[in-house]
Amino acid sequence: MTERQSPSLHSVAILSRGDAATRRDATPQNSRFVRVFEALAAVGIEAQPVIYDESFAEEVREQLLAVDGVLVWVNPIQDGRNRAGLDALLRDVAARGVWVSTHPDVTLKMGTKEVLYRTRLMSWGSDTALYQTAEAMRAELPTRLAIGPRVIKRSRGNGGQGVWKIEKLPTPPMIRVLDATKDASEELTLDDFLRRCAEYFENGSVVDQPFQPRLSEGVVRCYMAGDRCAGFGHHKVKALVDSPTARSEAGPRLYTSNADTRFQRLRRLMEDKWTPQLTTVLDIARVDLPMIWDADFMLGPVQTDGSDSYVLGEINVSSVHPYPNEAPAEIARRVADRLQRKL
């Protein structure tokens, strides 16, 4: 086994997916996380890039056993591969004393769409259903569709994979569906749509939320480092938006600091109310919150005082990047504090 670093020097690995060539050539300077490396160095933490692939997992294991902690940036699904092997590896090194963020057990609680169901009674929640089987979805979805358009989301995915807007048409059993990764909707039978979703139940579930009519006004992403806000991102989206005019207004996400005056109410809600509630509902210790995670919010109904309400659409934990310029410094401070607690 590789010798561990001296306990007087905090050391972390920044782990991401790549091939053998990427692994061979990886340096802090050519990493997309270069600002995180710089921020960690500024607080006295030695960081090294670790590139992961299943084909050289044992080499990665040895690297991780030689550091105090590991920060993980790997999507749940990427290029046809999932995180099953990596998560097993991370659980193993964590059991041997390496601090892992985000630990796979925390990712399962926070980073799947099921969190929308588990936190549906919080004030960021909505009329959310959870289907554990295709049969349950077949039985319950028509009743919900009769009320209005719904959004279907597979439990694990990224980049809009497995996310659909569906609405009932005047001629049953026809429905209109819009894939979040596509530009145009299509009409098909409910049975045909259910067959498309069958694979989602092979290793997960499906979450069903009401469609939010104000989606075309934009999505606010709140970036969190542990339990503190590290900044915001805001953009108008194309995904699940039907109107050609609204789609034409879509643009890139614009990043701002946690001092952005537009989102101070959201910041207070996240730091003072929702994150404490989230840790309670999901049974997560605050110290185990991810070093970087984000929550996407759609605008809900305008409240009686004229302020906006927010509806949670997703929590991202596995591979949060990019992020506001201010986030790396906040991540580094949190990492330093967490390693101090550990050691």
JOPELIN-V471078 format. One record per backbone hydrogen bond with DSSP energy under -1.0 kcal/mol. NH is the residue of the N-H (numbers start at 1). CO is the residue of the C=O. If there is no record, write none. Layout:
# JOPELIN-V471078
nh = {NH NH}
co = {CO CO}
This chain:
# JOPELIN-V471078
nh = {5 9 12 13 14 15 16 18 23 24 25 34 37 38 39 40 41 42 44 45 46 48 50 52 56 57 60 61 62 63 64 65 66 67 68 69 70 71 72 73 74 78 81 87 88 89 90 91 92 93 94 95 97 98 99 101 107 108 109 110 111 113 115 116 118 119 120 122 125 128 129 131 137 138 139 140 141 144 145 146 147 148 150 151 152 153 154 155 161 163 164 165 166 167 169 174 175 176 177 178 180 182 186 188 190 193 194 195 196 197 200 201 202 206 207 208 209 211 215 217 218 219 220 221 222 223 224 225 226 228 230 232 233 234 235 241 247 248 250 251 254 256 260 263 267 268 269 270 271 272 273 274 275 277 278 279 280 281 282 284 288 289 293 294 295 296 297 298 300 303 306 311 312 313 314 316 327 330 331 332 333 334 335 336 337 338 339 340 341 342 343}
co = {66 6 46 69 48 71 50 52 19 20 21 31 33 34 35 36 37 38 41 40 10 12 14 16 53 54 56 57 58 59 60 61 63 64 11 11 99 13 101 15 318 81 78 83 84 85 86 87 88 89 90 91 94 93 68 70 103 104 105 106 107 155 112 113 114 115 117 119 122 126 208 206 133 134 135 136 137 140 141 142 144 144 166 209 164 207 162 205 158 160 152 178 150 176 174 171 188 167 186 165 163 179 177 175 173 189 190 191 192 193 197 198 199 131 153 129 151 149 212 214 215 235 297 233 295 231 293 228 290 225 223 256 221 254 219 238 243 244 247 236 234 232 257 260 263 264 265 266 267 268 269 269 270 273 274 275 276 277 278 279 285 286 224 316 222 314 220 311 309 307 303 298 124 296 296 294 324 326 327 328 329 330 331 332 333 334 335 336 337 338 339}
